[in-house]
Amino acid sequence: MNKRARTSLCTTLMACSLALGPAAAAWAVHAPAAGPSGSACFVVAKAGDATKATVTGGGFLKTRGEVFLDRTDGDDGAGGGATATAAVADDGTFTSGEVPAGTYAVFQHRGPRVACVSGEEAGSVADQKLVLSEGARGTAEGRAQGRKLAESGACDAKAEPRTPNLHGLAADPQARKKAEEAYRNAYSAAFDEAIGFFCHR
């Protein structure tokens, strides 16, 4: 792998930030050990047209290419494969074009499915921002620590994310829990990606 390719790969696990829309946006953080944990997606209703929406999210890997959108509110609720795609930016975020309103899951090639929860299940905008920011922070810190250890020769190191103190940042205990999970999951995934890359380049 040449230096330019390595540099491109090294930029993909940066912290992501995402400007959230109205409270109709929704979020979900997928389970640990599933891929780029800390990934989240939102279904944002189009103002003035309840039949349309956009899907936006963060915490994805540019190296895996685009994000596939799968509408999951069909007859069986299982989804039928990708119904649309969206490009992933260098910071791990994406925004789809206009899509039919509904429920969606998103995934990348060789990556996990992330459910986008919408409507009444969505939390407040402040809670959504907290979850995304903690996922982004976990990605940045996990990648930095993984690279540091890998370059020192500690290729058998295991991720040890700390538990952040978020008690002053969210009044809702469930939001704190989700943010802590987002941080730990994102840290572990980014750490493992960095160990794998810098130990085997």
N, C-alpha and C positions, 0 to 999 in steps of 0.2 A: 504494500500500500504506500503511495507516494505521500510526500509531506502535505500537499494541498488536500488530498482526500482525508488524511488524518485530522487536519485542521478543521475541515468541514464537519467531520463526525464529532469533534471535541466541542463544537459550539451548540450541539443539539440538546444538551441537558441543562441549559441555562434556566434561571428562574423565569416563570411566566407570569404575566400580569394581564388582566382581562377587565375591560370596562363593562360593567353589567348593565343590562337594560332594566325595564320596570320589574315590579315584583312578580310578574307573570313568568319570569325566567325561572328555570329549575336546575337543580344540580344533583349529582350523584358521584360518589367516590367508590371505585370498585375494590374488591377484596384484596388482601395481601397476597403476595407471591404470584400475581397474575400478569405482570408486565409493568408498563410505566405507571405505577401506582401514584395516586394523587391526581390522575386524569379526572376531568370533570366535564360535563356537557350540560347545556341549557337549551330549552325550547322557548323561544321568545315570540309571543304572538304579535302579528302585524297590527299596528294601531288602525282601527277603523275597518278591519277586515278579518273576522274571526276564522275565515277559511284558510288563511295563509300564516306562515311563520318562518323564522330562520332558526337554525341550530348553530350554536357557537360553543366553544370550549377551550380548555387549556390543559397542559401537562402531557402532550403527545410528542412523538419522536419524528423529527423531520427526516431522519435517516430511513424511516419505514415508509416514506412517501405520503400519499394522500390519506385522508380519513374517509371511510365509507359510512354512509348513513343508511340505516335499515329501519323502515317504518314498521312498527310492531303492533299496531292496533287493527290488524286485519281480522278475518273471520276466526282464525285460531289463535291470534295473539302471539304467534311464534315468530313472525317476521318471515320475509321471503328472500333475504339477501339484500345486497346494496340497491337502494333506489336513487341515490345521489352521491356525489363525492364533494370533498372540499380540500383545498390545498393547506398543508401545515406550514406555518411560518417558522422562521429561525428560532423564535422564542417558544415554540411548542403550541401556539394558539391556532385556531381556525374559525372561520365564519362561513357558513354555507350561503348559497344563493337562496332565493325565496322558494319554500317548499310547502306542500299541503300541510295544514295543521294536523296534529296527531301526536302520538307517542313514538319516540325514536330510541334506538340504540346505535352507538357508533363503534367502529373497530378499525384497526390497521392490519396490514398484511403481517401475519405471524404474531399478532397482538391480541389482547383480550377484548371482549365486548364490554362497553360501558353503557349502562342504562341511563337515559336522560329522563328524569322525573319532572312532571310539569303540573300546572294547575294548583290545586289546593295543597298538594304535598310539598310545594316549594317553601323554603324558609324565607326569612327576611333578606333583603339585599345585603345588609351588614353581615349577617351570618354567612351568606354565600361568599362574600369577599374574604372573610376570615378563613374559610375552608380553602379557597383557591390560593390565598397568600401563603398559608402554612404548607400547602402542597408544593408551591413554588420554592419556598425556603428550604424544604426538605430536599428537593431535587438539587438545588445549588450546593447545599452543605454536604449531602451524601456524595455527590460527584467530586467535590473538592477533596474530601477525606479519602475516598477511594483512590483517586489519582495519587495523592500524597503517599499512601501506603504502598500502592503498586510500584511507584517509582523508587521506593526505598527497598523493594524486593519482597515485601510482605504479601505475596500473591495468594496466600491461604487465609488472609484476614477476613473476618466476618463483620457485617454491618452492625453497628451499635448505636442506633439513633437515640438521642436523649428524649426525655418527655418534657416538652415545653410547658411553661407555666402560663396558661391562657386565662386564668381566672379573672383577670381585670379587663379582658378584651371582649367577653361575650356574656351576657346575662343568662342566656339559655344553656343549661348544662349539656343538652344534647348537641348544641352547636359546638361547644368546647370539645366534646368527645369526638365528633366528626372531624374537627380541625386537627386534633391530636393524632387521630388515625391517618389523616391525609399527610401529615408531616412524617410520621413513622414509615408509612408505606412508600412515599415518594423518596425518602432518604434511602431506604433499603434498596429500592429498584435502581436508583441512580448510582449508588455505591457499587452494586453488583455489575452494572454496565461499565463503570469506570475500571474496576478490577479486571474484568474480562478484556476490555480494549487495551489498556496500558500494559497488561501482563503478556499479551499475545500479539502485539503489533509487530 
